[in-house]
Amino acid sequence: MGNRCPKCQFDNPDDTVYCGKCAAPLKPGEEIDISVTKTISKPSEELAIGTTFAGKYKIIGELGRGGMGVVYEAEDTKLKRRVALKFLPPELTGDREARERFVREAQAAAALEHPNICTVYEVDEADGQTFIAMSYIEGQSLKDKLKDGLLDIDEAKDIALQVAKGLKEAHEKGIVHRDIKPANIMLTSKGHAKITDFGLAKLSGGVDLTKTSTILGTVFYMSPEQARGEEVDHRTDIWSLGVILYEMLTNERPFKGKQDHAIIYSILHDEPSALVSLRPNVPEFIEQVISNSMAKDVVNRYQNVHELIHDLKGPSVLTPASDQVYKKLKVKHKIILVGLVLLLLITGIYATYQHFKIQNQKQIATELFYKIQEQNLQITQLTNDENAWKVFASDNMEYDHIINKLGYGKKSTEERLIFHMARIFGESELGLPKSFTREVKHYIKRWQTDDEFFRGIKRAQNNNYIEYIVNEFGRHNLAPQFFYMALNETGFNTDACSPLTKFGYAKGMWQFIPITARIYDLELGPLAHLPEYDPQDERHDFRKSTQAAARYIRYIYETDAQASGLLALACYNLGEQRIIRLLKKMPKNPRDRNFWRLMEEYGDQIPRDTYVYVFRIFSAAVIGENPRYFGIDLDNPLLPFINPDAK
């Protein structure tokens, strides 16, 4: 059972090619040429110049040979156009099932129409050979261009953006390239980047080939999960694009080695040299894009190419209008313009007055909000203080009054729900960054793309989980919306087990890792070291684990999080080690230690998975306030237990 490493004795899955711990080859004896994609061979027959193939392709000449076959330049005599013909080696297409799988994938790629994707005209077989006919591109590959040295920063950014846009089109159609590398990116004479060889890497990842320990794809650009021989998704392309962008800017590959296993080890364990140390003038936002693209854990990586494109475009810059326009105006136009300026000046004075009036109201409201948060801390710590509750209620009413005067009640339904939820989680809507609202809307759409929200809530309802969770968190003076943590963690699945983390296996509805489970009095079972359901493990016990989760959140909430529910979410479980060290650098009071301030001061240090975790839970809570508004056929699942009259 398993595939034991001959070097370190680590047990790997059966179909793994390299050891997940030390990266040694699990079946030594076959070293792989790292310069090209593995498995080089010729088609069964050479095609002579001037001959016609498949009844219509006149061979003009050979364009090149690579790991996935031979490419010829040809003329389509029927449509009178130049094409590139690629022939696949027999060992990749000899198996009928593998060949059919490749043809289906390549046909899907042929349906892609995008200026940054090489057009596939035809996928077929003739004379016993499987071939692809694609557009002929006059230019050079990015691999050849890189031989001339590092690229200009703007040029590298432009190429990466074009490739990302092509990948976005493919990923949206459910197609993953799996072999993104400079050799598969063609650059036309006009500077247009085009991705080639879609569909080839799908065959490369086939089960039969993997079982024979064949590595396909260029090792330098492989993601960690691909290098380990695991299943990959669209995020492997994001990793590869990050590696390419790094190489374009530094003329160095981020992960080095003379042999495959050394490169694999570097990919799995090493961090690349800091970009700024190799090219100090690279903008910080590009360095961050590369960092987010090359996160070793896929959950810390960009979750889709759209996020990468957004960040790679960089901060927007507004250019001032030229004063030459004014000089060209005719005299009468100038008189009209002067009148307009006077009118605007008067209007501006009034607007300035209104602005300062509003700012004054905002300042009063902000002071009041953080007074409320300090009271909230007192109430959490002193649950029987009736006077604190009365002051808290009175201040909340006054705060609501000011917020309504400032016009927050006139926002769209979706924005009002976001503002409302921000306050429930202990953050002021007055300081809410526009970027936060934009991100929440993005994650709301992601919940809307499948039935995960619906299925999770239905499971909670069918198992009568909701009332107990609401009451248990309420007993600790915590918002009932913390309920949505369990939706995001496991979809309310008490039997859930996570993949292995450096802290062990997280288990149960609330995904307690072993060390935290012990702190909150949950007994671990005999199978704690295995990714299996264990009836003797109290993390799988709904009531006991819910009690522990409420105690855990309350502790974070009233100490490090300073009454910020969003900070409490960020610090939960694995986030505790990553976020609390940042919070310790901030003053210990609700005004100076809150989620808005964390994003402002340490946004670039928040791990990607923690960022996604907070936004997914928050957006789920927003949807939960009115699921039908967001197109989900449910009523507010918490309302009957928050307001018994709603039952």
Secondary structure, 3 states (H helix, E strand, C coil): CCEECCCCCCEECCCCCECCCCCCECCCCCCCCCCCCCCCCCCCCCCCCCCEECCCEEEEEEEEEECCEEEEEEEECCCCEEEEEEECCHHHHCCHHHHHHHHHHHHHHHCCCCCCECCEEEEEEECCEEEEEEECCCEEEHHHHHCCCCCCHHHHHHHHHHHHHHHHHHHHCCCCCCCCCHHHEEEECCCCEEECCCCHHHHHCCHHHHHCCCCCCCHHHCCHHHHCCCCCCCHHHHHHHHHHHHHHHHCCCCCCCCCHHHHHHHHHHCCCCCHHHHCCCCCHHHHHHHHHHCCCCHHHCCCCHHHHHHHHCCCCCCCCCCCHHHHCCCHHHHHHHHHHHHHHHHHHHHHHHHHHHHHHHHHHHHHHHHHHHHHHHHHHHCCCCHHHHHHHHHHHHHHHHHHHHCCHHHCCHHHHHHHHHHHHCCCCHHHCCHHHHHHHHHHHHHHHCCCHHHHHHHHHHHCCCHHHHHHHHHHCCCCHHHHHHHHHHHCCCCCCECCCECCECCECCCCECHHHHHHCCCCCCCCCCCCCCCCCCHHHCHHHHHHHHHHHHHHHHHCCCCCCHHHHHHHCCCHHHHHHHHHCCCCCCCCCCCHHHHHHHHHHHCCHHHHHHHHHHHHHHHHHHCHHHHCCCCCCCCHHHHCHHHC
